[in-house]
Amino acid sequence: MLEQSLIADLVTDLPAAVRLQRLVSTLRSHFNCGAVGLLKLEHEILKPVALHGLVREAHGRRFLVGKHPRLAAILASRNPVRFDPSSELPDPYDGLLADQPGKALPVHDCMGTSLFIEGRCWGVLTLDALDGNSFNQETVIELQRYSLYVEAAVRLTELEQANRALRTTHQANEPVFTANDQQYELIGQSKPLQQVLQELAIVANSDLPVLLLGETGVGKELFARQLHRSSNRAKKPLIYLNCAALPESLAESELFGHTKGAFSGANSERAGRFEAADGGTLFLDEVGELPLAVQAKLLRVLQNGEIQRLGSDESRTVNVRLVAATNRDLKQQVKSGEFRADLYHRLSVYPLPIPPLRERRDDIPLLAGHFLELNSRRLGLRALRLEPQAELALLSYNWPGNVRELEHVISRAAIKALSHGASRNDIVTIASELLDIEASSALMGEHELIHKQVVAGVSLKQAVNQLQRQMIEQALVNSAGSWSQAARQLEIDASNLHKLAQRLGMK
């Protein structure tokens, strides 16, 4: 029975992610539907926590409740809601069900329920199907009964996470996360990213200066914001300053402030960024661009916590945690005399390298899904998705511009799709040719693809998994979505194909 399976997962010692993933998988099997999603509500945005039956990019999507009427209706009701198959309301998963490779099919049957933990709305559980006769009044009643087990699993998971956070930080405080921080969320599940986030969480409360190192476009500002949110200073300001955009004549004034008449145009007294960040964090982006004269004064602040406004003899004490970032080789700049050695050693008490996108390829589909949802919202589209070959092209590209380049590629492709005649009321599919990625870096033969991935630092397992996904997706396209025909085409037993697709996250 389903109850026995759900109870067994509750009493078994399982990692939180595994427990919730097994839960949605069990529900999908019981209700015999296309997909099940467990989404957490965070400041009017629903964030996927566990999904089954959806393409990989769906994990990176963030659903703004106000833009998705079905999700809004589910949240507004304490009872399960079923949408009639004839409903014209777009479904958030239109075109994203994994059982429709190469096709952009709308969801035809949908039901869901809101989830409450200790009296507060935690999120929603959704069930979707391509068959319009999948759900009825009986299944709605079943969903209401089983939602109690889902709420229990979510509550257990939250308790475990809170206990783990206490053991790690010895504090009961959780990172402060506001609605404004949604745009700065770090999205990804890859091992390199999780390792950096774990290291960042540990150093957050140490108050040590942190130097973020990484290529242009890896998102160093996002990591700085995550560090601040996880620190004891989270309720105090985080002040951002791009040193590369500072004219040398204004750098000192921006950092330390100035008095009235300190220079031409100084018509009033003004506090600098250090004073604005007092008690909080000051993030100096592109710190390698600071003039040498300003570097000397910055060193003084780090040594004794004192600043002087330009034009004043009065010292002011500030309590600021400094986080700096650069894409330059500061060691080389020290050797060439462009950067002070003493300041470098002060800033790099804790250097933290940020991995480039090519080293976290497992995150590419999630990031692509996130940017697809953003562009769907901006452009007023019903749904925006990638065709399988387009996802393969993204996975194969080397991304010299990292996450920022991926965002631009997706945004440009979405606009191109509209300019080529796609309707905003349709499920708009982005084909690989719309991505505008160099053919030499993207769509390659199977052997060339694996060779390039090995050279780029991708593990053998990742390369093999990607090749297997590609071959299964193409076989499904060739066989009109029939798994049994695809198995014959691939010369593999049908049951083994289903197991392989499950392992690869395709089912």
PyMOL commands that set and color helices and strands:
alter all, ss='L'
color gray80, all
select helices_A, chain A and resi 2-11+16-31+56-60+65-67+69-75+137-169+179-184+191-204+220-229+243-245+248-256+273-276+287-289+292-304+330-335+341-347+357-359+361-379+388-396+402-419+432-435+446-455+460-478+483-490+494-503
alter helices_A, ss='H'
color red, helices_A
select strands_A, chain A and resi 35-42+45-52+63-64+81-83+109-117+120-129+210-213+238-242+281-285+306-308+315-317+321-326+350-353+383-386+427-430
alter strands_A, ss='S'
color yellow, strands_A
deselect
rebuild
show_as cartoon
